[in-house]
Amino acid sequence: MSSIKIYPTQLNGEVVIPPSKSLAHRAIICASLSQGESIISNIDFSDDIVATIQAAKALGADIRQEKDTLYIKGIFRENFQRYRKGKKSDITIDCNESGSTLRFFVPISMIIGDDVRFTGRGNLGKRPLTPFYDIFNKQGIEYEYKVKELDLRIRDKLKADEFRLPGDISSQFISGLLFSLPLLEEDSTIVLTSPLESRGYIDLTLQTLEMFGIEITNDNYETFRIAGNQKYKATNYTVEGDFSQAAFFLIAGAIGNNIAVKNIDVASYQADKEVISLLERIGAKLTITDRTIVAKKDKLRAIKMNGSECPDIVPIMALILALCKGESEIANVARLRIKECDRLKAINSELSKLGAHIDESATKLAINGVEELYATKVLSSHKDHRIAMTIAIAATVSKNEIILEDPECVAKSYPSFWDDYKLLGGRIELVDSES
Protein backbone atom coordinates (compact mmCIF):
# COMPACT_ATOMS: atom_id res chain seq x y z
CA MET A 1 0.00 0.00 0.00
CA SER A 2 1.44 3.36 -1.04
CA SER A 3 0.76 6.70 0.61
CA ILE A 4 1.52 10.33 -0.10
CA LYS A 5 1.68 13.40 2.08
CA ILE A 6 -0.23 16.37 0.65
CA TYR A 7 0.67 19.82 1.98
CA PRO A 8 -1.92 22.63 2.27
CA THR A 9 -0.80 24.72 -0.70
CA GLN A 10 -2.83 27.03 -2.93
CA LEU A 11 -3.12 25.90 -6.52
CA ASN A 12 -2.45 28.50 -9.23
CA GLY A 13 -2.40 28.40 -13.00
CA GLU A 14 -4.09 26.68 -15.92
CA VAL A 15 -5.13 23.06 -16.24
CA VAL A 16 -6.14 21.35 -19.47
CA ILE A 17 -8.90 18.92 -18.59
CA PRO A 18 -8.53 15.39 -20.00
CA PRO A 19 -11.04 14.07 -22.53
CA SER A 20 -14.40 12.75 -21.42
CA LYS A 21 -14.29 9.14 -20.31
CA SER A 22 -18.04 8.79 -20.93
CA LEU A 23 -17.76 9.99 -24.53
CA ALA A 24 -14.59 8.00 -25.21
CA HIS A 25 -16.33 4.77 -24.14
CA ARG A 26 -19.19 5.49 -26.50
CA ALA A 27 -17.09 6.57 -29.46
CA ILE A 28 -14.82 3.51 -29.23
CA ILE A 29 -17.85 1.22 -29.08
CA CYS A 30 -19.61 2.85 -32.04
CA ALA A 31 -16.42 2.81 -34.10
CA SER A 32 -15.91 -0.87 -33.25
CA LEU A 33 -19.43 -1.61 -34.50
CA SER A 34 -18.94 0.34 -37.74
CA GLN A 35 -18.14 -0.70 -41.27
CA GLY A 36 -14.85 0.86 -42.33
CA GLU A 37 -12.22 2.72 -40.32
CA SER A 38 -12.93 5.44 -37.75
CA ILE A 39 -10.36 7.79 -36.23
CA ILE A 40 -11.05 8.69 -32.60
CA SER A 41 -8.68 11.35 -31.29
CA ASN A 42 -7.97 13.00 -27.93
CA ILE A 43 -8.14 9.78 -25.90
CA ASP A 44 -6.91 9.54 -22.32
CA PHE A 45 -5.91 5.94 -21.71
CA SER A 46 -7.33 5.51 -18.23
CA ASP A 47 -7.86 2.03 -16.84
CA ASP A 48 -11.57 2.12 -17.75
CA ILE A 49 -10.93 3.17 -21.35
CA VAL A 50 -8.26 0.50 -21.75
CA ALA A 51 -10.84 -2.06 -20.55
CA THR A 52 -13.28 -0.95 -23.26
CA ILE A 53 -10.57 -1.06 -25.94
CA GLN A 54 -9.62 -4.61 -24.89
CA ALA A 55 -13.29 -5.66 -24.88
CA ALA A 56 -13.77 -4.39 -28.41
CA LYS A 57 -10.61 -6.20 -29.52
CA ALA A 58 -11.83 -9.43 -27.90
CA LEU A 59 -14.96 -9.23 -30.04
CA GLY A 60 -12.96 -8.67 -33.19
CA ALA A 61 -12.37 -4.94 -33.68
CA ASP A 62 -9.00 -3.98 -35.18
CA ILE A 63 -7.69 -1.12 -33.03
CA ARG A 64 -4.37 0.63 -33.54
CA GLN A 65 -3.04 3.35 -31.21
CA GLU A 66 -0.84 6.28 -32.16
CA LYS A 67 -0.24 8.70 -29.27
CA ASP A 68 -3.72 9.92 -28.18
CA THR A 69 -5.49 8.63 -31.30
CA LEU A 70 -7.17 5.32 -32.10
CA TYR A 71 -7.63 3.94 -35.62
CA ILE A 72 -10.53 1.49 -35.39
CA LYS A 73 -11.74 -0.92 -38.05
CA GLY A 74 -15.08 -2.39 -37.02
CA ILE A 75 -15.47 -6.10 -37.65
CA PHE A 76 -18.97 -6.94 -36.43
CA ARG A 77 -21.94 -8.49 -38.24
CA GLU A 78 -20.99 -9.55 -41.78
CA ASN A 79 -17.28 -9.74 -41.02
CA PHE A 80 -17.48 -11.48 -37.69
CA GLN A 81 -17.94 -15.08 -38.76
CA ARG A 82 -14.96 -14.79 -41.07
CA TYR A 83 -12.91 -13.36 -38.20
CA ARG A 84 -13.95 -16.17 -35.86
CA LYS A 85 -13.27 -19.00 -38.32
CA GLY A 86 -10.73 -21.37 -36.84
CA LYS A 87 -10.68 -19.60 -33.45
CA LYS A 88 -11.90 -20.84 -30.07
CA SER A 89 -15.64 -20.40 -29.73
CA ASP A 90 -15.47 -18.80 -26.30
CA ILE A 91 -14.42 -15.19 -25.64
CA THR A 92 -13.32 -13.69 -22.33
CA ILE A 93 -13.83 -9.97 -21.70
CA ASP A 94 -11.92 -8.59 -18.71
CA CYS A 95 -13.73 -5.46 -17.56
CA ASN A 96 -11.17 -4.69 -14.84
CA GLU A 97 -13.20 -2.34 -12.58
CA SER A 98 -15.18 -0.60 -15.33
CA GLY A 99 -18.94 -0.74 -14.84
CA SER A 100 -19.45 1.00 -18.18
CA THR A 101 -17.45 -1.64 -20.04
CA LEU A 102 -19.41 -4.43 -18.39
CA ARG A 103 -22.91 -3.06 -18.88
CA PHE A 104 -22.27 -1.77 -22.39
CA PHE A 105 -20.68 -4.98 -23.65
CA VAL A 106 -23.00 -7.60 -22.15
CA PRO A 107 -25.75 -6.99 -24.76
CA ILE A 108 -23.20 -6.15 -27.49
CA SER A 109 -21.53 -9.53 -27.00
CA MET A 110 -24.88 -11.25 -27.38
CA ILE A 111 -25.29 -9.97 -30.92
CA ILE A 112 -22.52 -12.42 -31.76
CA GLY A 113 -24.05 -15.36 -29.92
CA ASP A 114 -20.83 -17.17 -29.04
CA ASP A 115 -19.87 -18.35 -25.57
CA VAL A 116 -18.80 -15.10 -23.84
CA ARG A 117 -17.39 -14.80 -20.34
CA PHE A 118 -17.10 -11.53 -18.40
CA THR A 119 -14.58 -11.13 -15.59
CA GLY A 120 -13.45 -8.17 -13.49
CA ARG A 121 -11.94 -6.98 -10.25
CA GLY A 122 -12.60 -4.86 -7.19
CA ASN A 123 -16.21 -4.08 -6.38
CA LEU A 124 -17.41 -4.74 -9.93
CA GLY A 125 -18.85 -8.14 -9.02
CA LYS A 126 -20.99 -6.50 -6.34
CA ARG A 127 -22.58 -4.06 -8.77
CA PRO A 128 -25.97 -5.46 -9.80
CA LEU A 129 -26.79 -6.91 -13.22
CA THR A 130 -30.37 -7.80 -12.33
CA PRO A 131 -31.95 -5.94 -15.30
CA PHE A 132 -29.92 -8.10 -17.69
CA TYR A 133 -30.71 -11.29 -15.77
CA ASP A 134 -34.41 -10.43 -16.06
CA ILE A 135 -33.99 -10.11 -19.84
CA PHE A 136 -32.09 -13.40 -20.00
CA ASN A 137 -34.82 -15.19 -18.06
CA LYS A 138 -37.59 -13.75 -20.22
CA GLN A 139 -35.83 -14.73 -23.47
CA GLY A 140 -34.69 -18.15 -22.26
CA ILE A 141 -31.02 -17.23 -22.56
CA GLU A 142 -28.56 -19.64 -20.99
CA TYR A 143 -26.22 -17.94 -18.51
CA GLU A 144 -24.43 -18.54 -15.24
CA TYR A 145 -22.76 -16.25 -12.72
CA LYS A 146 -21.10 -16.18 -9.33
CA VAL A 147 -22.42 -14.20 -6.38
CA LYS A 148 -20.39 -11.14 -5.27
CA GLU A 149 -17.69 -11.60 -7.87
CA LEU A 150 -17.72 -10.92 -11.57
CA ASP A 151 -17.69 -14.20 -13.43
CA LEU A 152 -20.60 -14.15 -15.88
CA ARG A 153 -20.98 -16.55 -18.80
CA ILE A 154 -23.57 -16.08 -21.56
CA ARG A 155 -24.27 -18.70 -24.23
CA ASP A 156 -27.09 -17.31 -26.39
CA LYS A 157 -27.98 -14.47 -28.70
CA LEU A 158 -30.07 -11.47 -27.76
CA LYS A 159 -33.41 -11.30 -29.57
CA ALA A 160 -35.45 -8.30 -30.66
CA ASP A 161 -38.17 -7.57 -28.13
CA GLU A 162 -39.98 -5.03 -26.00
CA PHE A 163 -37.57 -4.41 -23.13
CA ARG A 164 -39.23 -3.02 -19.99
CA LEU A 165 -36.84 -1.41 -17.52
CA PRO A 166 -37.23 0.91 -14.51
CA GLY A 167 -35.89 4.39 -15.15
CA ASP A 168 -34.07 4.61 -11.83
CA ILE A 169 -31.54 1.90 -12.67
CA SER A 170 -28.10 2.80 -13.97
CA SER A 171 -28.39 4.36 -17.41
CA GLN A 172 -25.58 2.00 -18.50
CA PHE A 173 -28.11 -0.83 -18.88
CA ILE A 174 -30.22 1.28 -21.22
CA SER A 175 -27.19 2.48 -23.18
CA GLY A 176 -25.96 -1.09 -23.61
CA LEU A 177 -29.25 -2.02 -25.25
CA LEU A 178 -29.26 1.13 -27.38
CA PHE A 179 -25.85 0.18 -28.79
CA SER A 180 -26.94 -3.40 -29.52
CA LEU A 181 -30.54 -3.44 -30.69
CA PRO A 182 -30.01 -1.58 -34.00
CA LEU A 183 -27.87 -4.52 -35.16
CA LEU A 184 -30.68 -7.07 -34.78
CA GLU A 185 -32.77 -7.96 -37.82
CA GLU A 186 -36.09 -6.95 -36.28
CA ASP A 187 -37.33 -3.81 -34.51
CA SER A 188 -37.26 -3.39 -30.73
CA THR A 189 -38.51 -0.97 -28.10
CA ILE A 190 -37.24 0.00 -24.68
CA VAL A 191 -40.06 1.03 -22.35
CA LEU A 192 -39.19 2.72 -19.06
CA THR A 193 -41.62 1.81 -16.30
CA SER A 194 -40.63 4.77 -14.07
CA PRO A 195 -39.11 8.23 -14.69
CA LEU A 196 -35.59 8.19 -16.11
CA GLU A 197 -32.69 9.24 -13.91
CA SER A 198 -29.27 10.16 -15.29
CA ARG A 199 -30.90 11.49 -18.45
CA GLY A 200 -27.70 13.26 -19.46
CA TYR A 201 -25.89 9.96 -19.95
CA ILE A 202 -28.63 8.71 -22.27
CA ASP A 203 -28.30 11.96 -24.21
CA LEU A 204 -24.58 11.24 -24.67
CA THR A 205 -25.40 7.76 -25.98
CA LEU A 206 -28.05 9.05 -28.40
CA GLN A 207 -25.75 11.85 -29.58
CA THR A 208 -22.90 9.41 -30.29
CA LEU A 209 -25.19 6.90 -32.01
CA GLU A 210 -26.49 9.63 -34.29
CA MET A 211 -22.92 10.65 -35.21
CA PHE A 212 -22.27 7.07 -36.31
CA GLY A 213 -25.43 6.83 -38.42
CA ILE A 214 -27.81 5.06 -36.01
CA GLU A 215 -31.38 6.36 -35.66
CA ILE A 216 -33.30 6.01 -32.39
CA THR A 217 -36.78 7.45 -31.83
CA ASN A 218 -36.97 8.94 -28.34
CA ASP A 219 -40.54 9.40 -27.08
CA ASN A 220 -40.02 11.81 -24.18
CA TYR A 221 -37.49 9.47 -22.47
CA GLU A 222 -40.36 7.06 -21.79
CA THR A 223 -40.06 4.81 -24.85
CA PHE A 224 -37.16 4.33 -27.24
CA ARG A 225 -37.99 2.82 -30.63
CA ILE A 226 -35.11 1.08 -32.36
CA ALA A 227 -35.36 -0.04 -35.97
CA GLY A 228 -33.48 -3.24 -36.67
CA ASN A 229 -31.02 -4.01 -39.46
CA GLN A 230 -29.20 -0.68 -39.14
CA LYS A 231 -25.51 -0.23 -39.89
CA TYR A 232 -22.98 1.88 -38.03
CA LYS A 233 -21.01 4.22 -40.31
CA ALA A 234 -17.32 4.88 -39.71
CA THR A 235 -16.77 8.41 -38.37
CA ASN A 236 -13.86 10.59 -37.29
CA TYR A 237 -14.40 12.14 -33.87
CA THR A 238 -12.43 14.20 -31.35
CA VAL A 239 -13.38 13.58 -27.70
CA GLU A 240 -14.25 16.73 -25.74
CA GLY A 241 -13.05 17.60 -22.24
CA ASP A 242 -14.53 15.79 -19.24
CA PHE A 243 -16.81 17.78 -16.94
CA SER A 244 -16.62 15.16 -14.18
CA GLN A 245 -12.86 15.83 -13.99
CA ALA A 246 -13.22 19.58 -14.51
CA ALA A 247 -15.48 19.66 -11.45
CA PHE A 248 -12.52 18.99 -9.14
CA PHE A 249 -10.61 22.04 -10.32
CA LEU A 250 -13.68 24.27 -10.68
CA ILE A 251 -14.56 23.56 -7.08
CA ALA A 252 -10.93 24.04 -6.10
CA GLY A 253 -11.26 27.56 -7.50
CA ALA A 254 -14.55 28.16 -5.72
CA ILE A 255 -13.01 27.32 -2.31
CA GLY A 256 -10.03 29.63 -2.72
CA ASN A 257 -7.58 28.40 -5.34
CA ASN A 258 -6.78 30.28 -8.56
CA ILE A 259 -7.27 27.98 -11.55
CA ALA A 260 -8.28 28.47 -15.17
CA VAL A 261 -9.97 25.24 -16.31
CA LYS A 262 -9.42 24.72 -20.04
CA ASN A 263 -10.74 22.37 -22.76
CA ILE A 264 -14.35 22.60 -21.57
CA ASP A 265 -17.35 23.01 -23.87
CA VAL A 266 -20.28 24.61 -22.08
CA ALA A 267 -22.58 23.40 -24.88
CA SER A 268 -21.76 19.80 -23.97
CA TYR A 269 -24.46 17.19 -23.33
CA GLN A 270 -22.48 15.78 -20.40
CA ALA A 271 -24.59 15.42 -17.26
CA ASP A 272 -21.75 16.63 -15.06
CA LYS A 273 -21.96 20.04 -16.72
CA GLU A 274 -24.48 20.56 -13.92
CA VAL A 275 -21.50 21.59 -11.78
CA ILE A 276 -21.70 25.03 -13.42
CA SER A 277 -25.26 25.73 -12.27
CA LEU A 278 -24.57 24.21 -8.86
CA LEU A 279 -21.62 26.54 -8.32
CA GLU A 280 -23.74 29.49 -9.40
CA ARG A 281 -26.42 28.48 -6.88
CA ILE A 282 -23.80 28.18 -4.16
CA GLY A 283 -22.60 31.71 -4.89
CA ALA A 284 -19.25 31.18 -6.59
CA LYS A 285 -18.23 33.71 -9.23
CA LEU A 286 -17.77 32.11 -12.66
CA THR A 287 -16.05 33.61 -15.69
CA ILE A 288 -16.75 31.63 -18.86
CA THR A 289 -14.85 32.35 -22.08
CA ASP A 290 -14.00 30.23 -25.11
CA ARG A 291 -13.59 26.68 -23.70
CA THR A 292 -12.22 28.08 -20.41
CA ILE A 293 -13.92 28.51 -17.03
CA VAL A 294 -12.56 30.26 -13.94
CA ALA A 295 -14.38 29.84 -10.62
CA LYS A 296 -13.67 32.26 -7.76
CA LYS A 297 -14.60 32.10 -4.11
CA ASP A 298 -17.33 34.38 -2.78
CA LYS A 299 -19.86 34.07 0.03
CA LEU A 300 -20.75 30.40 -0.28
CA ARG A 301 -24.25 29.37 0.74
CA ALA A 302 -25.86 26.00 1.39
CA ILE A 303 -28.06 24.38 -1.25
CA LYS A 304 -30.08 21.24 -1.81
CA MET A 305 -29.17 19.19 -4.85
CA ASN A 306 -30.44 16.06 -6.57
CA GLY A 307 -27.44 13.80 -7.04
CA SER A 308 -29.19 11.23 -9.25
CA GLU A 309 -28.53 13.19 -12.45
CA CYS A 310 -24.81 13.77 -11.81
CA PRO A 311 -23.57 11.06 -9.39
CA ASP A 312 -19.91 11.32 -10.40
CA ILE A 313 -19.54 14.84 -8.99
CA VAL A 314 -21.21 14.08 -5.66
CA PRO A 315 -17.93 13.50 -3.75
CA ILE A 316 -16.40 16.83 -4.76
CA MET A 317 -19.74 18.63 -4.30
CA ALA A 318 -19.84 17.25 -0.75
CA LEU A 319 -16.51 18.95 -0.13
CA ILE A 320 -17.63 22.44 -1.17
CA LEU A 321 -20.97 22.05 0.63
CA ALA A 322 -19.02 21.20 3.78
CA LEU A 323 -17.57 24.72 3.51
CA CYS A 324 -20.86 26.51 2.72
CA LYS A 325 -22.68 28.41 5.41
CA GLY A 326 -25.87 26.60 6.44
CA GLU A 327 -27.35 23.15 5.96
CA SER A 328 -27.03 21.47 2.58
CA GLU A 329 -28.46 18.22 1.26
CA ILE A 330 -27.44 15.84 -1.54
CA ALA A 331 -30.46 13.62 -2.19
CA ASN A 332 -31.24 10.53 -4.29
CA VAL A 333 -27.75 9.08 -4.21
CA ALA A 334 -28.32 5.52 -2.99
CA ARG A 335 -26.57 4.16 -6.10
CA LEU A 336 -23.30 5.65 -4.90
CA ARG A 337 -23.12 2.80 -2.41
CA ILE A 338 -22.27 0.37 -5.21
CA LYS A 339 -19.54 2.26 -7.04
CA GLU A 340 -15.81 1.50 -6.68
CA CYS A 341 -16.57 1.70 -2.97
CA ASP A 342 -19.55 2.75 -0.87
CA ARG A 343 -19.06 6.40 -1.78
CA LEU A 344 -21.58 7.76 0.72
CA LYS A 345 -19.80 5.99 3.55
CA ALA A 346 -16.40 7.03 2.20
CA ILE A 347 -17.42 10.70 1.83
CA ASN A 348 -18.79 10.76 5.35
CA SER A 349 -15.79 8.96 6.83
CA GLU A 350 -12.99 10.94 5.19
CA LEU A 351 -14.49 14.44 5.17
CA SER A 352 -15.53 13.99 8.79
CA LYS A 353 -11.86 13.36 9.63
CA LEU A 354 -11.21 16.82 8.19
CA GLY A 355 -13.79 18.39 10.48
CA ALA A 356 -16.83 18.31 8.19
CA HIS A 357 -20.26 17.78 9.74
CA ILE A 358 -22.09 15.14 7.68
CA ASP A 359 -25.16 13.07 8.47
CA GLU A 360 -25.34 10.00 6.23
CA SER A 361 -28.61 8.18 5.58
CA ALA A 362 -29.53 5.41 3.17
CA THR A 363 -30.20 7.70 0.20
CA LYS A 364 -28.75 11.13 1.00
CA LEU A 365 -26.13 13.25 2.74
CA ALA A 366 -27.04 16.14 5.03
CA ILE A 367 -24.11 18.54 5.41
CA ASN A 368 -23.80 21.34 7.96
CA GLY A 369 -21.14 23.78 6.80
CA VAL A 370 -17.98 24.55 8.79
CA GLU A 371 -15.57 27.48 8.48
CA GLU A 372 -12.38 25.48 7.99
CA LEU A 373 -10.95 22.01 7.49
CA TYR A 374 -8.08 20.36 9.30
CA ALA A 375 -6.36 16.98 9.15
CA THR A 376 -5.62 14.95 12.23
CA LYS A 377 -5.52 11.44 10.80
CA VAL A 378 -4.39 9.44 7.81
CA LEU A 379 -7.12 9.49 5.16
CA SER A 380 -8.11 6.62 2.90
CA SER A 381 -8.95 6.88 -0.78
CA HIS A 382 -10.95 3.65 -0.38
CA LYS A 383 -9.16 2.80 -3.65
CA ASP A 384 -11.70 5.04 -5.37
CA HIS A 385 -10.44 7.60 -7.87
CA ARG A 386 -13.09 10.20 -7.09
CA ILE A 387 -12.54 9.98 -3.34
CA ALA A 388 -8.77 10.36 -3.81
CA MET A 389 -9.16 13.47 -5.99
CA THR A 390 -11.69 14.99 -3.58
CA ILE A 391 -9.21 14.62 -0.71
CA ALA A 392 -6.47 16.20 -2.84
CA ILE A 393 -8.63 19.30 -3.40
CA ALA A 394 -9.59 19.36 0.29
CA ALA A 395 -5.88 19.43 1.19
CA THR A 396 -5.49 22.82 -0.50
CA VAL A 397 -7.62 24.46 2.20
CA SER A 398 -6.77 22.20 5.13
CA LYS A 399 -4.96 23.65 8.15
CA ASN A 400 -2.62 20.65 8.23
CA GLU A 401 -1.02 18.28 5.76
CA ILE A 402 -2.89 15.13 4.82
CA ILE A 403 -1.56 11.62 4.38
CA LEU A 404 -3.54 9.81 1.70
CA GLU A 405 -3.48 6.05 1.20
CA ASP A 406 -3.62 4.41 -2.24
CA PRO A 407 -3.36 7.61 -4.33
CA GLU A 408 -2.58 5.67 -7.52
CA CYS A 409 -6.27 4.72 -7.87
CA VAL A 410 -6.77 7.97 -9.85
CA ALA A 411 -5.49 6.00 -12.88
CA LYS A 412 -8.99 4.56 -13.25
CA SER A 413 -10.22 7.79 -14.83
CA TYR A 414 -7.50 10.48 -14.70
CA PRO A 415 -3.98 9.01 -14.95
CA SER A 416 -2.27 12.42 -15.08
CA PHE A 417 -4.13 13.90 -12.10
CA TRP A 418 -1.15 14.08 -9.76
CA ASP A 419 1.05 15.53 -12.53
CA ASP A 420 -1.52 18.26 -13.17
CA TYR A 421 -1.88 18.84 -9.44
CA LYS A 422 1.87 19.40 -9.07
CA LEU A 423 2.03 21.64 -12.15
CA LEU A 424 -0.52 23.89 -10.41
CA GLY A 425 1.79 24.12 -7.40
CA GLY A 426 0.40 21.28 -5.31
CA ARG A 427 2.98 19.81 -2.96
CA ILE A 428 3.03 16.06 -2.45
CA GLU A 429 5.68 13.56 -1.41
CA LEU A 430 5.83 9.80 -1.02
CA VAL A 431 5.76 8.48 2.53
CA ASP A 432 6.28 5.08 4.06
CA SER A 433 3.08 3.09 4.52
CA GLU A 434 3.79 3.04 8.25
CA SER A 435 3.70 6.86 8.50
N, C-alpha and C positions, 0 to 999 in steps of 0.2 A: 504494500500500500504506500503510495507516494503522498506527500503533503507539500504545500507551499505556504510561506508567510506572505501576507498581503498587507502593505503599509497604507495608512490613511493619507493618500496623496490625491490632490485635485487633478483631474484629467483635463488636458487642453489640446486643441488642434482639430484636425479633420480625420474622419474615418470613412472609408469606402465600404459600404455594407456588402456582404457576400450575396450571391444570387439566391433567389428563392428556392428552398428545398421543395416546397409543395409544387411549384411549377416545373422544376427540373424532373421530379418523379413523373409527372404527367406527360411532359414532352418526350422523355425517353421511352415511355410506354407507347405513346401514339406513334412515334417514329419506328419502334420495333414491330408495330402491327401494320406498317405501311408497305406498299409496293414501291420499290425504288429506294434511293438513298436520301436520307435527311441529314442536315448538318445542324447540330444543336450546340450553340456556343455559350460562353460564360457559365460554365459548370464549376461548382465547388465540390470536390470529391470527398464529401463527408461520409461517415460510415453508412448512413442510411441510403445515400445515393449510390454508393458502391454496391450495396445489397440489391438495389433495383437493377443496376447494370448487369450484375451476375445472374439475376433471375431471368432477365431478357435473353442473355446468352444461353442459359440452360435450355430455354425453349426454342433456340435456334436463330436468334438475331445475330447478325455480324456487326460487331461494334469495335471501332478503332478509335483510340484516343490520341490526340495531339494537343499538348498543353491543356488549355481549359475548354477544348472543343471535342465533341464526339461526332464521328461519321458513322451513321447507323443505316444498315441495309436490312429492312424488314424481311422476314422469311416465313411468315405465317400463311395459313390457308393453303393456296395452291402449291406453294413451294415446300410446305412442311413435310409431306410424306416422302418427297425426294430426299430432303435433308435427313430424315430419320432412317432411311433404308440402310440396313446393315448395322444399325446402332442398337444398344440395349433399349428395351421398351420402357424401362422405368427412368424417371427424371427426379433428381433431388434439387430442391430450391432452398438454399440457406438464407433465411431472412435476417440473420444476425439479431438485432433488437429493433428492427424497423416494422412497426405496425402497418405503415402505409404499404410497404412491399408485400407483406402477408395478405392483407385484405384486398389489395388491388389484383394480385396475381392468382389468388385461389380461383375466381371465376374465369380469368383469362386462361389458366392452365387447362380448364375443363372444356375449352373450345377444341383442344387437341384430342382429348379423350384417352391419352395414354395413362399409364400408372405413374402418378405424380406424388412425391413425398415432400412435405414442408417441414423444415427444422428451423430452430432459432435458439437464442440465448436470453439470459437475464429474465426479466418479468414478462417476456412476450408470450410465454405459454399460459400465463395467468389472465391475459387479456381475452375477453370472451369472443367466440366465433358462433354463438348460438344462432344468429340470423342465417348464416350459411348452413348450419346443421338442419335448421327447419326446412330450408330449400331442398337439401339433400334427401331428407325424409319424405317430403312431398313428392319428389320426382323419382324416388326409388333408387337413388344413387348410392353405390357401395362406397363406404368410407370407414376409416377407423382412426382413433386418436387416443392420446394419453392425457390423463387428468393432470393439470398444473404444470405441464411441460409441453413445449411445442414439438409434437411429432405426429403430424397429420398425413394420412395417406388417402388419396382419392383415385377411384378406378373407373369412373364413368364420365360421359360427356354431359355438359349442361344442355338443357332443352329450352326452346322458346316457351314462354309462359306469361301468366300474370303473376308478378312477384309483389306480394303484400308485405310491407315492412313498416315498423313504427318510425316516426320521424325523429325521435329523440335518441336513436342509436347513433353510433359514430357514422359520420358521412362517408367514411372510407368504404363501408359495405355497399352503399348506393353507388359510389364512384366505380367500384370494381365491376358492378353489373353494367354500368353505363359504358365502360370500356369494352365489355365483352359482347353484349347482346346484339350490337349492329353486325357482328360477324356471323350470326346464326342465319339459317336460310329463311326462317319465318319471323313474323313480327312479334314483339313483346311489349308489355307495359310494366312499369313499376308504379304501384299505388301506395302512397304513404297513409297509414291509418291514424296518424296523429301529426300535429304541426311539426314542420322540419326545423331542427336546430342546425347550427353550423352551416347556414345557407351559403355563406361566402365560399366555403370549400367546394360546394356543388357548382357554384358559378365558375370557379377556376376550372373544374372538370369540363363543364359545358363549353367554356371559352376555348380550351385547348382542343377538344374534339372538333369544334367548328373549324379551327385553323387547319386541322388535318383532314377536312372534307367529310366529317360525319355529322349527320343531321339528327337532332333530338327535338321532339316537340315537348315543351315544358308548359303544362297546364297549371300555372299559379303555384308551382312547387308542391302540388298535391298528386299529380299524375304525370309520369314521363312516358311518352310514346316513342318506341324505338323501332323503326323499320328494319327488317332483316336484309341480309344479302348486300350490305353496304361495303365499301372498300375505303380503307385509309389511304390518303394521298401523301406522298413524301413532301416534306416542308422544311425550309430552313428557318430557324427560330433562335433568338437570343434571349436568355433567361433574365428577367428583371430582378432588381434588388429585393431582399427578403425583409418584409415588415416585422416579422416575429423576432428577427435579430436586431433590426433597427430600434425596436422598442427598448432594448437594454441601454443603448446610448442616448436615445431621446429622453428617457427617464433619468439617466445620469445627469443630463443637462438641467432637467427640471428640478433636481434636488441640489444643484449648486456647482456642477462642473461646467466646462466651457467647450462644447463639442459641436462641430458642424457635421451633420450626418448626410453623407452623399450617396448617390446611386439609388435614389428612392423616387418612385413615380406615384404621385398623389392621385392619379387616375386609375390606379391598380384596382383589380377585383379582389385582392387578398383580404381575407377577413380581418387579419391583424392590423390592417390600416385603421381600425377602430381606435388604436392607441392615440391617434391625432385628436379625435373628438373627446376622448377621455381626458387627455391632458388639458384641453381647452376647458372642460367642465371643472377640472381640479383647480384651474387658475394659473397654469403655467403660461408664459408668453412664448408664442411660436412665430418664427419668421420662416416663411416658405418661399423659396425661389426655384429656379430651374433644377429639379432633381436634387435639391438640397434643403434640409430642414434643420433649424437651430431652435432648441428649446431652452428657455431661461427660467430660473426660479423666480417666483413671486409669492404672494400670500396664498399658500396651498390650503384648499378646503376639502373636507370629506365629501364623498359621493357614494351613491349606490350604483353598482354595475351588475349587468347580467353576463356572467362568464361563459355561458354556453356557446355564444357565437364566436368567441375568440379565446379558447382555453389555453393556447400556447403562451399568451402574455399574462396569464393570471399570476405566476410567481413574481414577475418584476412589478406588476401593478400592486401586488400586496406590499412590496417594499415602499413605494411612494405613498400609498395610503397609510402606511404605518407612520409616516412623517407629516400627514395632513392633520390640521386642527379639526377635531370633532370625531364622530363615529361613522365609519364607512362600512359598507357591506359588499361582498362579492358573492352573488347568489348563483344557483343552478350549476354547480361545478362538481357534482358527485363523480362524474367520469374521470376527474383528475386523480381519483384514487387508484386507477388501473393504468397509469402511464408507466414510464420507466421505474418509478417508485410511486408510493402513495403521496402525491404531491401536496395534498392538503395537510397531511400529517407533517411532511418535511418542511413546508412553509412555516407552519406553526412552530415546530421544534426549533428550527435554525434562526428565524427572525426573533423568536422569543429570547433566545440566548443573547441577542443584540439589544435587548431591552424593549422590543415591540410588545404591544398588548393585543393579543389575538385570541378570539374565542372560536374554536373549531367545532362545527356540527357536521352532521352527515352530508349535507349538501351545500354548505356555504361557510364563508369566513366572515366574522364580525371583527372589525379592527378599530381600536381606539387610539387615535394618533398620539405620538410622543414628540418631544422637542428635539431629542438627539438619540443617537445610537452609540453603543459601546460594545466592546468584545471582552468577555471574561473567560471564554472557553474555546476549545478547539471546535470548529464547525465541520459538519459533514455535508458533502455534496449529494449523499445518498446515491452516488454513481449516476446522477441525473444531470444532463447538460444544462437544463434551464435553471435548476437549483444552484449549480456551480456559478453560472454567470450572474445570477441574482446576487449571490453573496459577494462576488467580485465588485459589483456596482455599490453594494452596501458598504464595502470597505472604504470607499472614497469619502464617506461622510462619518465613518466610525471614529470614536475618540481614541481607540486603541487598534493596534494591528490585529489581524485575524489569521489564524492558521486554518487552512482549508484542506480537507482530505480528498483524495481522488480527483484532482483538478483536471486530469487528462480526459475525463468523460465528455468534455466539450467537443471532442472530435466527432461525436455522433451527428452534430448538425453544423458546427462552426469550428473547423480545425484550426483556423488562424486566430481564434479569439484572443489567446494570451499574447500573441505577437502584436495584434492591434492594440490591446490594452497597454502594453509596454510602450508602443510608439506614441501613445497619447500621454505618456508620462507616468503610467502606473508602475508602482514599485513592488516586485515580487521576488522571492528567492526560495530556492529548494531548502527543505528542512528534513531532518531525520524523522522517520515515522514515530519515533518515541517522544518527539518534542511536544 
